[in-house]
């Protein structure tokens, strides 16, 4: 029986109950975060909670975060997760007595839920790599907020699965934006490129770590748009994310790509070194 966190309490999953009037259920009026743990230690916890705070501010939700920072480690301990694990945190605007599109009364308390589970990485994502398909970016224009309203992502990811791929990458006006739950990178003439931050992509934690590693270790990197017509001349493609880490792309829309990817391999090695340092 797993232990979860709900509104200040740690309790068995079976005893965690949320009102059917909760705005996260009725409107997807909520944000979430997923944190990776290695050897039972949360990775880049400060960066993840920084993104939570940013999303809450953009959603005009004033939840007090300080007590939450102890929740990931407590959940890992309570559930005896000493290896690889994932921690999910969700904050909703609460459960007012009456359903209304407008914000609930100020006294309405946020609903805060979190749980953790053991995680085994998919070895195929590292070798040979992931298969991706390109799909039109038909999402709303505030993709910088990590909201739980993920229906477009669900449909696009299932479209990828139906085609035998792992991930779908969105294209908006000819520009590759991001995947359904990963950021997207390409390598041109040895230079790493990814789309600059804007309201159209999520500020990925792994994305930021990879950019920092490139700059620290002399790998040419630039935040600039990647156009779909440029892809045939890209030397390497890869995606980044909390779950995927740094995963090379070996197939794009059914086209098999070269498995010679020295830049991606170096970045993957540097990222693993970062993980080792941060979770030792």
C-alpha positions, 0 to 999 in steps of 0.5 A, a space after each residue: 500500500 503506497 503512501 501519498 501526500 494530500 493537503 498536509 497529510 501523508 496517508 495510504 493511497 486508498 484513503 486519499 479522497 478529493 472532492 468531485 467539485 475540485 477545479 482540477 477535476 472540473 476545469 483542469 485548473 491546476 499545475 503539476 510537476 514531475 521530479 526524478 530521483 536517483 538512488 533515492 535522492 531528488 535531482 535538481 529539486 530547487 530548479 523544479 520548485 522554481 518552475 512550480 512557483 513560476 507556474 503558480 504565479 502565472 496561474 494567479 495561485 498563491 499556494 505557500 510552497 515552503 512545506 512542499 519542499 520536504 515532501 519528495 524526500 519524505 515520499 521516497 522514504 515512506 515508500 522505501 524508494 531507494 533507487 530510481 523513482 519519479 515524484 508527481 506533484 499537483 496543485 489545484 485551485 481547490 474545491 469551492 461549494 459551487 461550480 463557476 468559471 470565475 476564481 473561487 472565493 479567496 478562502 478556498 484552499 488549494 488542493 495539493 497532492 503528491 505521490 512517488 513510484 519506482 521507475 525503470 528507464 527504457 533502455 531503448 531510449 538511449 540505444 538505439 534511441 527514440 523514434 519521433 513523428 512530427 505533428 501540427 502544434 494545435 495547443 493553446 498559446 500558454 505552453 510555458 505553464 505546466 498545466 494538467 490540461 494535456 488533451 492535445 499532448 495525449 492525442 499527439 502522443 497516441 498518434 506517435 504510438 499508433 505509428 510505432 514511434 515513442 514521441 511526437 514533436 510539434 511544428 508551429 508555422 514551420 518551426 519545431 517547438 517541443 515534444 508532448 513531454 520533452 524539449 527538442 534539439 538538433 545539431 547542425 555543423 557541430 552546433 547544438 540548436 534549440 528553440 528559445 524560451 517563449 509562451 510556446 514551449 515549457 522551460 524544461 529543467 533538463 533543457 536548461 541543464 543541457 544548455 549550461 553543460 554545453 556552455 561550460 564545456 565549450 560545445 557550440 550552442 544557440 537558442 534559435 528556431 529549427 525549421 522543418 525544412 532544415 531537418 534533412 541536413 541536421 547531423 543529429 537530433 535529440 530530446 531532453 526531459 525529466 524521464 528521457 534525460 538526453 535521448 538521441 533520435 534514431 528515426 524521424 517520420 519513419 526515416 532512419 537516422 545515423 547512429 554516429 552522434 558524437 555531440 549527443 553522446 558527449 552531452 549524454 555523458 556530461 549529463 550523467 556526470 551531473 547526475 552522479 555529482 548531484 545525487 552522490 
